[in-house]
Amino acid sequence: MKIAIIGLGLIGGSMGLALKQAKWRNAEVTGYVRRPEVGSSALSLGTVDKVESSLKKAVEKADLIIIATPALTIKDIFARTACDLSAGCIVTDAASTKQQVLGWAKELLPATVDFIGGHPMAGKETFGIKAATADLFHGCIYCLTPAPQAKPAAMQTVTEMVKAIGATPLVIDARGHDNLVAGISHLPMLLSAALVLATTQNDTWGKMLQLASSGYRDVTRLASGNPEMNAHIFLSNQETIVSWIDEFIKELQRLRSLIANGDNEIERVLASAREARQRWLEKRS
């Protein structure tokens, strides 16, 4: 099988490493790169078999194309590659939002190819090809949102690929996906960034930074993520993310009121939060 990976950052690079390690379908993996240094790193790390600086050459003979770029660039990639895709090839992506991507696929991709939307629920705060690891997807949920016209055989192929890299496939509709991940993935990114901005821009930060320890480090970890990737996530799922921000503000205002009024109810609320998190940890394990 000939596979093309467009975008050799953390996700795309890890995908290449995982596929190579799994020896899935004896795949020949080609990576599309815009910068020569990324191509050199990908080859030296064994992420891909070869690299192409031409998008056309990268995709034109591929059986499976994996797009692992910031979400808002996917529309342009669809438009630029539509005429170069082989009939019967499968296109998938790894973007954290799905409704817009499926809309672009319907609008721009030819009817001769099958699109299966994808989103691995995996990642870390470091990014770039050098942060890629073959085990990044081990044990994670991998969301799949097939286009309505996608053939069952294409869905089966992508499902097999997901299992080969160590992930568990979960079929989910695009709207439901975008709402759920906005709450448990995208909102935490914003909260982490907001805390960093609120504290580091305060006049007392020079003294605070001497005291900041593991708690601050853990809560602000996501603020170290890829700014471009995260910005594309927020701007491709605006309505849903804003709705979750509003929900969080309501909860924060409730806690603010309890503290401002010296209300002992705050202990019960904190205990409720602790219990809810504990139940989640137990189910997760």
N, C-alpha and C positions, 0 to 999 in steps of 0.2 A: 504494500500500500504506500502511495506517495502522499505525504502529509506536509502542508505548508502552515507555518505558524507566523502570524503577523503580529508583531509586538513581542520583543524578547526582554521583558522586564521580569518582575518577580513571578507573576502567574505564567506568562508564556514560557519563560526560561524553565520554570519548575515543570511545566507540562512536557517540554522537550526532554528533560532529564528523566522524568517518570516514564515516558513512553519508551525511551531508549533502554532504561533499566528493565522494564517489563518485557522488552522485545516483542511488543504487541504487533502481530501480523507482519513481522519483519519489516517494519515501516522504515522508509527513507524519509528523513525529516529535513525540510528546507526552512530556514528562517529568513524572513524579510527584515532587513535593517536599513535605517537611514544614515546611521553613523558607522564608519569603518571600525572604530574602536569597540563598538558593541558586537559587531560581527566577529572580530578577533577574539573577544572574550568568550563568545558563545562557542566558537570552534575549539578553543583551548580547554574549556570546561566540559566539552563533550555534549553540549546541550542539543546540537543539531549536527547533521552530516555535512551540510553546506549552507552557505548564505547567499542571498541575492539582494542587490540594491535596487532592482527593478521589480515593482509590484506585479507587473504583467508576467514576467518570467517566473516569479515565485508561485503564482496561482494557476497558470494556464494548463498544466498537466496534473494538477493535484486531484487526488480522490477525496481528500478531506482537508478542509481549510479551517483553522482555528484562529479566531480574531481575539487577541488579548491586549487591546489598546484601551485608552480612556473612552468612555461611552460615547461622547459626542463626536468622536472621529470615525465611528463605525459607519455612519451615513455616507461619509465621503469615500470610505473604502468600498462600500457596496457599489456606489456610483462608478468608481474608477475601475473596478474589476468585473462588473456585470458582463461585459462583452468578451471577457477572457476566460470565463469559467467553462470547464468541460461539462457536456451534458451528462447528467447522472451524478455529478459530484455533490458532496455534502458540505454545507457551510454551518459552522457553529461559532459561538462567541463565549466570552467569559465575563461579560459586563455585569455589574451589580444591580442594574435596573433592566427591565425587560419589555415593558409596554412600548416604548418608543422604538426599541430595536426591532421588535416584531413588525411594527408599522413600516419601518424603513425597508425591511426585508420584503414585505409584500409589495411595496411601491417600486423597489429598484432591482431586485434580483429576478433573473429570468425564470420562467415556469419549469425549465428543464433541470433545475437544481433543487435540492431539499435543504430547508433551513431548520435547524434545531437550536433554539436559544439555550444557553447554559450559564450557570453561575455557581462556581465552587464556593462553598461557605468555609473558606480557608484564607489565610493571609498572615501577615505580621507587619510590624511598623516600619521595618526596613524595606527598601525597594531597589529595583534595578537588577540586572542580570547576575551580578555577583551575590545577590541575596537569595537566588534561586536554589532550591533543594529538591531532590527526587522524592522525598517523603512528605512534601508539603500537604498533599491531599489525603494522606493516610487517615482513615477513620472519619473523614468529613462528609457532610451531606453535600451532594452536587445536584442543584436544581436544574431541571430540564423543562423547557417550555417550547414544544414543537409547534411550528406553523401548522395551521389547519390542513393544508394540502400536503404536508410532508408524508412521504411513504413510510409504512411500517418498517421496511428493511433499513431505511436510513436511521430511524429511531433506534432500531436494534443495534446498529453499528456504533452509534454514539453511546448507547447504554453500555455496550461491551467495553468501549474505551474508558468510560468512567470507572468501571469496575477494575479494569486493568491497572489504573494508576492508584488504586487503593481506596477509592471513594464509594459512597453509597448513593445511587441515583434516586431522585425524588421528582416525579412528574407533578407539575403545579402550573396553574394558569397564571398568565403574566400579571394581571391586575392584583390577584391575591398575593403573588410573590412580592410585588413592589410595595404593597402596604405592610406586609410582615417584616421584610428586611429593613424598611424605613425605621421601624420601632426598635429592632434589636441589633442593627448594624450601623445604619446611617446616623441615627440620633446620638448614639454614643460617640461617634467621631466629632460631632458638633459640640457636645458637652465637654469633651476633652480639650478641644481647641478653645472654647469659651473660657474654661478655667485657666488655661495658660495665659490667654490674653488679659483676663481680669487681674491676675496676680502679677504678671511680669510688667504690666504697664502701670502698676500702682507705685506710688512714691516710696513705699517701704520695701520694695522688692530686694534692694541691695542687702537688707538685713534678713528678709524672709528666706532668701536663697541659701543662707547658711543653715537654716533650720529644716528646709524641705528635705524629706526623707522618703521612705518606701511608699507611704500612703500617697503622697503627691506624685511620685514616679509611676505608681500603678494606675492611678486615675487619669494621668495625662499621657499615657503611652501612645494612644491613638493619634495624638497631635503630631507625632513624628512621621506619620504616613505621607504618602505621595500627594502633594498639594494638587497637582493637575488631575490625577485620577479621582481624588475625592471631590474636587470642584465639579467635575463632569457628572459624578453620581448625584450631587445635590441639584444640579441644573437640569438633569434628565428625569427627575422625579419630584418636581417642585411642590405640587399641590399636596401630595401625601406627606412629604417631609415637613412642610409647614404645619400640617394638621398635627403631627406628632410633637412638634415644637410647642404648639399651643397646649397640648395635653400636659407636657412637662412643666410648662409655666404655671398651669393651674395647680399642679401638685407642689411645685416649689412655693407658690403663694400660700398654699394651705400650711406648709411647714413654717413659712415665715410668720404667718399669723399666730401659730401656736407658740413660737419662740418669743415673738414680740409681746404677747400677752402673758408670758410666764405660765402657760398652760401645761400642767403635768401630763396631759394627753399625749404629748410628744413622745413619751416613753413607749406608750402602747403602739403608736404609729411606727416607731423605729423597730419595735419587736415584730410587728406585722411584716415589715420589709425584710427583716432578717429571716423570718420563717418562710416567706415566699421564695427568697433566694435559696434557702436550704433545700426546699422541695424541688426546685429546679436542678440543683446540683445532684440530688439523689436520682432524679429521672435521667439526667444527662449521663451519669456513670453507668 
